[in-house]
């Protein structure tokens, strides 16, 4: 089951917009200082770079993704998660809006 609601957080009202608007996200901060982002990727083929390790959680929609150094495209749908190492990248193919939570670190 995917996360439906996140309570007790501070939300950044200024969106981060990437790839000419194909990805829009908002940062959230938990009381303990943990940071995540919630957003949407619109239909596109994109490459994201990571600094810290990330876990992408699909809330709605779906995507196909390929981690750096691999040849396999894998699917992610509602409730699915995939992990990306720090200082790496992943390719993502989206044909319908992909709603996500990005868990950092």
C-alpha positions in Angstrom: 0.0 0.0 0.0 1.3 3.4 -0.8 1.5 6.3 1.6 -1.7 8.4 1.5 -1.0 11.1 4.0 2.1 12.5 5.8 1.2 14.2 9.1 3.2 16.6 11.4 5.6 18.0 8.7 6.7 21.3 7.4 6.1 21.8 3.7 8.1 24.0 1.4 5.5 26.0 -0.6 8.1 26.9 -3.2 8.2 24.0 -5.7 11.4 22.7 -7.2 10.8 22.5 -11.0 13.1 20.3 -13.1 13.4 19.3 -16.8 11.3 22.2 -18.1 8.4 21.4 -15.8 8.4 17.6 -16.4 9.1 17.1 -12.7 7.7 19.2 -9.9 8.4 18.5 -6.2 7.9 20.0 -2.8 10.3 19.5 0.1 9.0 18.3 3.5 10.8 18.2 6.8 9.8 16.1 9.8 10.2 17.3 13.4 13.4 15.2 13.8 14.9 16.9 10.7 14.4 14.1 8.3 13.8 15.4 4.7 11.7 14.0 1.9 10.1 15.3 -1.2 6.7 14.7 -2.8 6.0 15.4 -6.4 5.0 14.3 -9.8 6.9 13.4 -13.0 4.9 14.0 -16.2 5.3 11.9 -19.3 8.9 12.0 -20.3 12.2 10.1 -20.5 14.6 11.6 -17.9 17.8 11.0 -16.1 18.1 11.9 -12.4 21.4 12.2 -10.5 21.6 11.4 -6.8 23.8 12.9 -4.1 22.6 10.9 -1.1 20.9 7.5 -1.4 17.2 7.7 -2.3 14.2 5.5 -2.1 11.4 6.3 -4.6 7.9 5.4 -3.5 5.2 5.3 -6.1 2.0 6.9 -4.8 0.0 6.8 -8.1 0.6 6.3 -11.7 3.7 4.3 -12.7 7.0 4.3 -14.4 9.8 2.2 -15.7 13.3 2.8 -14.3 16.9 1.7 -15.0 19.6 2.1 -12.4 23.1 3.3 -13.5 25.3 0.4 -14.6 22.4 -1.9 -15.4 20.6 -2.7 -18.7 17.3 -3.8 -17.2 14.2 -1.6 -17.2 12.0 -2.4 -14.2 8.4 -1.3 -13.5 7.2 0.6 -10.4 3.5 1.1 -9.6 1.4 2.3 -6.7 2.9 1.0 -3.4 6.2 0.0 -5.1 9.6 1.3 -4.0 13.0 1.3 -5.5 16.4 2.3 -4.1 19.1 4.4 -5.8 22.6 4.5 -4.3 24.2 7.9 -3.5 26.4 9.6 -6.1 24.7 7.7 -8.8 21.8 8.1 -11.3 18.8 6.5 -12.8 16.8 6.8 -16.0 13.0 7.0 -15.8 10.3 6.5 -18.5 6.9 7.9 -17.6 3.8 7.5 -19.9 1.2 8.7 -17.3 1.8 11.1 -14.4 4.0 9.4 -11.8 3.3 10.6 -8.2 6.1 9.9 -5.8 7.6 10.3 -2.4 11.4 10.5 -2.4 13.0 9.3 0.8 16.5 10.7 1.2 19.5 9.1 3.0 
